[in-house]
Amino acid sequence: MKLLEDRIRRDGKIKGGDVLKVDSFLNHQMDIRLFGEIGAEFKRRFADVPVSKILTIEASGIGIACIVAQYFDVPVVFAKKNKTKNIAGDAYTTQVESFTHGKTYDIMVSREFLGKGDQVLLIDDFLANGKALEGLARLVRESGAQLAGAGVVIEKGFQPGGDNLRRQGIRLESLAIVDYMDEKTGTIVFRGENP
Ligand code: 5GP
């Protein structure tokens, strides 16, 4: 998605080799007009797939998922990073290893909001090692719902998440795939471009 790639190149900041900061427009301050374009693009790419629910993970996936959901006209459910035990038994839970924080945490979705008959599209801001999306896919599987696919705004193609998910047969659409980035020169190469 050219508009998104141009924006990443203009406003993205490369940190420490493998982290791309896009918090001026994607996951801290949020450019809602851009989110609208992102929603329309996901709708176009998943036009042939029935979707009854969008599932994301707190916190940075929520804003994007809400705008995307307007284009699909379906509810959004977000997996909570669980700290309390009060809903144990009433929820699907799994563990996820965090890319940005380097630790493992539990995520959960109430049984009330996901189940047989749902066709679920996963949405997230970033795909790095794929642990967040794999965790969400496990919750969908546990609930008996169908996984329609996964849409991510930015995939870091030099990390293994995207390939792993595709190998598992998950239909993945990434709106921008960063194949190379260099902190020193500020160079970013997107898939389909010549380095
Ligand atoms: P994964 O589970 O695919 O390794 O990591 C996905 C999660 O880590 C995303 O939801 C995102 O919040 C965070 N993340 C991974 N890589 C980056 C990055 O380069 N920049 C930012 N801002 N977040 C990232």
Boltz pocket constraint, residues with backbone or C-beta under 6 A from the ligand:
constraints:
  - pocket:
      binder: B
      contacts: [[A, 18], [A, 19], [A, 20], [A, 21], [A, 22], [A, 27], [A, 60], [A, 97], [A, 98], [A, 99], [A, 100], [A, 124], [A, 125], [A, 126], [A, 127], [A, 128], [A, 129], [A, 130], [A, 131], [A, 132], [A, 133], [A, 156], [A, 161]]
      max_distance: 6.0
